[in-house]
Amino acid sequence: MLLNVAARFSHPEANREVRLGQATIAYLFQRAPRRSIGFIVRPDGLVVRAPRLAAVRDVEAALQEKSAWILRKLQEEQLRQHMQAPTPLPPISSAEKAAFRVHLVQRLNHFAPLLGVQWRSLSLGTARTRWGSARADGSIRLNVGLIRVAPALVDYVVVHELSHLREMNHSPRFWAIVASVLPNHADLRKLLKRESIT
């Protein structure tokens, strides 16, 4: 499953909502002359089509059964749209930085226990060559430019740096630690490489 963090996806014409894992999905539900329940993930969100006589409980059961596929496709669309975002972008305001710092602290506090580590301090930087860094004393430094990337990629950088508190290298053991929390880290790393760091 690609998505393993709390998130919300909303279709602009949503008329139903469901909880799939830690994600909340607001989707467009339609009745149609068909024999089975169908799921369509579009750039604007999830559409669920069901036979006219299908019971709501059956629709909800089908959503749970297909949850991994639905969440993966929704996140792929989210990442795709982000990659296509126009540039150049406006400067990041101090208020945006402050709010983003709060978000980063939340993500650090979310992942640190999962990785069995404890971070000590967080600072934001504007380095042109790296998204983040970690020191053995628990100090974490993250690039403020992360504010412009998709949430899943922010989580990847957070997990990457926290993992360094256990392994200060990029050995197979280090990547195994990252994978214990983000099994799809290789895909996220590839997507992050396409992002501009400045």
C-alpha contacts under 8 A as a table, 3 or more apart, distances in Angstrom:
res1	aa1	res2	aa2	distance
1	M	4	N	7.02
1	M	68	A	5.18
1	M	69	W	7.36
1	M	71	L	7.48
1	M	72	R	6.31
2	L	68	A	7.54
2	L	71	L	7.10
2	L	72	R	5.07
2	L	75	Q	7.59
2	L	183	P	7.88
2	L	184	N	6.23
3	L	71	L	6.13
3	L	72	R	6.15
3	L	75	Q	6.93
3	L	152	A	7.77
4	N	21	G	7.91
4	N	22	Q	7.15
4	N	182	L	7.78
5	V	22	Q	6.27
5	V	23	A	7.32
6	A	22	Q	4.75
6	A	23	A	5.17
6	A	24	T	7.96
7	A	22	Q	6.84
7	A	23	A	4.69
7	A	24	T	6.38
8	R	23	A	5.55
8	R	24	T	4.73
8	R	25	I	5.88
8	R	26	A	7.84
9	F	23	A	7.69
9	F	24	T	6.42
9	F	25	I	4.96
9	F	26	A	6.17
9	F	45	G	6.83
9	F	74	L	7.49
10	S	14	A	6.75
10	S	25	I	5.98
10	S	26	A	4.52
10	S	27	Y	6.29
10	S	44	D	7.78
10	S	45	G	6.11
10	S	46	L	7.80
11	H	14	A	4.94
11	H	26	A	5.93
11	H	27	Y	5.28
11	H	28	L	6.38
11	H	44	D	5.57
11	H	45	G	4.50
11	H	46	L	6.26
11	H	47	V	7.90
12	P	44	D	6.84
12	P	45	G	7.68
13	E	27	Y	7.53
13	E	28	L	5.94
14	A	17	E	7.58
14	A	26	A	5.51
14	A	27	Y	4.52
14	A	28	L	4.23
14	A	29	F	7.23
15	N	26	A	7.23
15	N	27	Y	6.33
15	N	28	L	5.40
15	N	29	F	6.28
16	R	26	A	5.75
16	R	27	Y	5.52
16	R	28	L	6.41
16	R	29	F	6.46
17	E	24	T	7.11
17	E	25	I	5.55
17	E	26	A	4.18
17	E	27	Y	5.97
18	V	24	T	5.93
18	V	25	I	5.30
18	V	26	A	6.48
18	V	27	Y	7.95
18	V	60	E	7.77
19	R	22	Q	6.96
19	R	23	A	5.82
19	R	24	T	4.59
19	R	25	I	6.15
20	L	23	A	5.27
20	L	24	T	6.24
20	L	25	I	7.14
20	L	63	L	7.89
20	L	64	Q	6.44
20	L	67	S	5.97
20	L	71	L	7.90
21	G	67	S	7.78
23	A	71	L	7.99
25	I	46	L	7.88
26	A	46	L	7.67
27	Y	45	G	6.79
27	Y	46	L	5.11
27	Y	47	V	5.78
27	Y	48	V	7.09
28	L	46	L	6.46
28	L	47	V	4.80
28	L	48	V	6.18
29	F	47	V	6.07
29	F	48	V	4.93
29	F	49	R	6.03
29	F	50	A	7.88
30	Q	47	V	7.58
30	Q	48	V	6.21
30	Q	49	R	4.82
30	Q	50	A	6.48
31	R	49	R	5.65
31	R	50	A	5.09
31	R	51	P	5.77
31	R	52	R	5.17
32	A	49	R	6.23
32	A	50	A	5.91
32	A	51	P	5.37
32	A	52	R	5.85
33	P	51	P	5.73
33	P	52	R	6.39
34	R	37	I	7.79
34	R	50	A	6.89
34	R	51	P	5.04
34	R	52	R	7.72
35	R	50	A	7.78
35	R	51	P	5.71
36	S	50	A	6.28
36	S	51	P	6.16
37	I	48	V	7.20
37	I	49	R	5.72
37	I	50	A	4.38
37	I	51	P	6.57
37	I	59	V	6.92
37	I	62	A	7.50
38	G	48	V	5.78
38	G	49	R	5.10
38	G	50	A	6.35
39	F	46	L	7.07
39	F	47	V	5.90
39	F	48	V	4.79
39	F	49	R	6.51
39	F	70	I	7.92
40	I	46	L	5.83
40	I	47	V	5.08
40	I	48	V	6.44
41	V	44	D	7.94
41	V	45	G	5.71
41	V	46	L	4.62
41	V	47	V	6.33
41	V	70	I	7.31
41	V	73	K	6.49
41	V	74	L	6.44
42	R	45	G	5.14
42	R	46	L	6.26
42	R	47	V	7.64
42	R	74	L	7.95
42	R	77	E	7.35
43	P	77	E	5.75
43	P	78	Q	7.49
43	P	81	Q	7.53
45	G	74	L	6.84
46	L	70	I	7.94
46	L	74	L	7.48
50	A	54	A	6.32
50	A	59	V	7.23
51	P	54	A	5.25
54	A	58	D	6.72
54	A	59	V	7.18
55	A	58	D	5.25
55	A	59	V	6.58
56	V	59	V	5.04
56	V	60	E	6.23
57	R	60	E	5.06
57	R	61	A	6.05
58	D	61	A	5.01
58	D	62	A	6.13
59	V	62	A	5.10
59	V	63	L	6.27
60	E	63	L	5.03
60	E	64	Q	6.38
61	A	64	Q	5.20
61	A	65	E	6.21
62	A	65	E	4.98
62	A	66	K	6.18
63	L	66	K	5.23
63	L	67	S	5.73
64	Q	67	S	4.90
65	E	68	A	7.88
66	K	69	W	5.51
66	K	70	I	6.14
67	S	70	I	5.05
67	S	71	L	5.99
68	A	71	L	5.35
68	A	72	R	6.10
69	W	72	R	5.18
69	W	73	K	6.15
70	I	73	K	5.27
70	I	74	L	6.13
71	L	74	L	5.12
71	L	75	Q	6.14
72	R	75	Q	5.29
72	R	76	E	6.13
73	K	76	E	4.99
73	K	77	E	6.21
74	L	77	E	5.19
74	L	78	Q	6.22
75	Q	78	Q	4.86
75	Q	79	L	6.09
76	E	79	L	5.15
76	E	80	R	6.01
77	E	80	R	4.96
77	E	81	Q	6.10
78	Q	81	Q	5.31
78	Q	82	H	6.26
78	Q	150	A	7.64
79	L	82	H	5.03
79	L	83	M	6.16
79	L	150	A	6.25
80	R	83	M	5.15
80	R	84	Q	6.42
81	Q	84	Q	5.15
81	Q	85	A	6.41
82	H	85	A	5.15
82	H	149	V	7.24
82	H	150	A	6.58
83	M	195	E	7.73
86	P	89	L	7.51
92	I	96	E	6.28
92	I	97	K	6.80
93	S	96	E	5.15
93	S	97	K	6.29
94	S	97	K	4.99
94	S	98	A	6.16
95	A	98	A	5.10
95	A	99	A	6.24
96	E	99	A	5.16
96	E	100	F	5.99
97	K	100	F	4.99
97	K	101	R	6.05
97	K	144	V	7.14
97	K	147	I	7.91
98	A	101	R	5.11
98	A	102	V	6.50
99	A	102	V	5.19
99	A	103	H	6.46
100	F	103	H	4.94
100	F	104	L	6.19
100	F	147	I	6.59
101	R	104	L	5.01
101	R	105	V	6.21
101	R	124	L	7.77
102	V	105	V	5.18
102	V	106	Q	6.36
103	H	106	Q	5.09
103	H	107	R	6.34
104	L	107	R	5.04
104	L	108	L	6.06
104	L	158	V	7.83
105	V	108	L	5.04
105	V	109	N	6.07
105	V	122	L	7.71
106	Q	109	N	5.14
106	Q	110	H	6.09
107	R	110	H	4.89
107	R	111	F	6.18
107	R	155	D	6.90
107	R	158	V	7.16
108	L	111	F	5.40
108	L	112	A	5.76
108	L	119	W	7.76
108	L	158	V	6.41
108	L	159	V	7.84
108	L	162	L	7.73
109	N	112	A	5.51
109	N	113	P	7.16
110	H	113	P	6.75
110	H	114	L	7.40
111	F	114	L	5.15
111	F	115	L	6.31
111	F	158	V	7.90
111	F	159	V	6.61
111	F	162	L	7.90
111	F	181	V	7.91
112	A	115	L	5.20
112	A	116	G	6.04
112	A	117	V	5.19
112	A	118	Q	5.97
112	A	119	W	7.23
112	A	159	V	7.99
112	A	162	L	6.61
113	P	116	G	4.86
113	P	117	V	6.13
113	P	118	Q	7.38
114	L	117	V	7.92
114	L	181	V	7.10
115	L	162	L	7.53
115	L	163	S	6.91
115	L	177	I	7.26
115	L	180	S	7.91
115	L	181	V	7.32
117	V	162	L	7.08
117	V	163	S	7.89
117	V	165	L	6.62
117	V	166	R	7.11
118	Q	138	G	6.69
118	Q	165	L	7.99
119	W	138	G	4.42
119	W	139	S	6.30
119	W	140	I	7.06
119	W	162	L	7.36
119	W	165	L	7.93
120	R	137	D	7.24
120	R	138	G	4.71
120	R	139	S	5.44
120	R	140	I	7.57
121	S	138	G	6.63
121	S	139	S	4.79
121	S	140	I	5.98
122	L	139	S	6.15
122	L	140	I	4.88
122	L	141	R	5.69
122	L	142	L	7.53
123	S	139	S	7.98
123	S	140	I	6.46
123	S	141	R	4.80
123	S	142	L	6.45
124	L	141	R	5.69
124	L	142	L	5.08
124	L	143	N	5.62
124	L	144	V	5.60
125	G	141	R	6.70
125	G	142	L	6.06
125	G	143	N	4.83
125	G	144	V	5.82
126	T	143	N	5.37
126	T	144	V	6.03
126	T	145	G	7.00
126	T	198	T	7.66
127	A	130	R	6.05
127	A	131	W	7.47
127	A	143	N	6.50
128	R	197	I	6.10
128	R	198	T	6.04
129	T	197	I	7.16
130	R	133	S	7.60
130	R	143	N	7.30
130	R	197	I	7.36
131	W	142	L	5.96
131	W	143	N	4.97
131	W	145	G	7.79
131	W	146	L	7.25
131	W	157	V	6.98
131	W	197	I	7.06
132	G	140	I	7.47
132	G	141	R	5.42
132	G	142	L	4.20
132	G	143	N	5.71
132	G	157	V	6.83
132	G	161	E	6.68
133	S	140	I	6.03
133	S	141	R	5.21
133	S	142	L	6.54
133	S	161	E	5.97
134	A	138	G	6.86
134	A	139	S	5.74
134	A	140	I	4.65
134	A	141	R	6.28
134	A	161	E	5.51
134	A	162	L	7.20
134	A	164	H	6.39
134	A	165	L	6.95
135	R	138	G	5.64
135	R	139	S	5.24
135	R	140	I	6.66
135	R	164	H	7.83
135	R	165	L	7.07
136	A	139	S	7.20
136	A	164	H	7.92
136	A	165	L	5.85
136	A	168	M	7.52
138	G	165	L	6.56
140	I	161	E	7.03
140	I	162	L	7.77
142	L	146	L	7.79
143	N	146	L	5.87
144	V	147	I	5.96
145	G	148	R	5.83
145	G	149	V	7.65
145	G	197	I	6.23
145	G	198	T	6.36
146	L	149	V	5.33
146	L	154	V	6.16
146	L	197	I	7.93
147	I	154	V	7.94
149	V	153	L	6.44
149	V	154	V	6.79
149	V	195	E	7.43
150	A	153	L	5.42
150	A	154	V	6.57
151	P	154	V	5.02
151	P	155	D	6.27
152	A	155	D	5.12
152	A	156	Y	6.33
152	A	188	L	7.48
153	L	156	Y	4.89
153	L	157	V	6.44
153	L	188	L	6.09
153	L	189	R	7.71
153	L	191	L	7.73
153	L	192	L	6.34
154	V	157	V	5.27
154	V	158	V	6.25
155	D	158	V	4.98
155	D	159	V	6.02
156	Y	159	V	5.19
156	Y	160	H	5.98
156	Y	182	L	7.44
156	Y	185	H	6.70
156	Y	188	L	6.74
156	Y	189	R	7.45
157	V	160	H	4.93
157	V	161	E	6.19
158	V	161	E	5.40
158	V	162	L	6.15
159	V	162	L	5.10
159	V	163	S	5.95
159	V	178	V	6.43
159	V	181	V	7.71
159	V	182	L	7.91
160	H	163	S	5.23
160	H	164	H	6.64
160	H	178	V	6.26
161	E	164	H	5.18
161	E	165	L	7.16
162	L	165	L	5.41
162	L	166	R	7.64
163	S	166	R	5.52
163	S	167	E	6.36
163	S	174	F	6.71
163	S	177	I	6.27
163	S	178	V	6.15
164	H	167	E	4.64
164	H	168	M	4.66
164	H	169	N	6.75
164	H	174	F	7.20
165	L	168	M	6.41
166	R	174	F	7.70
167	E	170	H	7.59
167	E	171	S	7.92
167	E	173	R	7.47
167	E	174	F	5.52
168	M	174	F	7.88
169	N	174	F	6.68
170	H	173	R	7.76
170	H	174	F	5.49
170	H	175	W	6.71
171	S	174	F	5.12
171	S	175	W	6.60
172	P	175	W	5.21
172	P	176	A	6.13
173	R	176	A	5.02
173	R	177	I	6.39
174	F	177	I	5.19
174	F	178	V	6.51
175	W	178	V	4.97
175	W	179	A	6.01
176	A	179	A	4.95
176	A	180	S	6.17
177	I	180	S	5.20
177	I	181	V	7.27
178	V	181	V	5.77
178	V	182	L	5.96
178	V	183	P	7.55
178	V	185	H	7.13
179	A	182	L	4.72
179	A	183	P	4.37
179	A	184	N	7.13
179	A	185	H	6.38
180	S	183	P	6.29
182	L	185	H	5.30
183	P	186	A	7.98
184	N	187	D	5.59
184	N	188	L	6.54
185	H	188	L	5.03
185	H	189	R	5.97
186	A	189	R	5.06
186	A	190	K	6.34
187	D	190	K	5.24
187	D	191	L	6.41
188	L	191	L	5.08
188	L	192	L	6.13
189	R	192	L	5.06
189	R	193	K	6.33
190	K	193	K	5.25
190	K	194	R	6.97
191	L	194	R	5.46
191	L	195	E	7.14
192	L	195	E	5.29
193	K	196	S	7.85
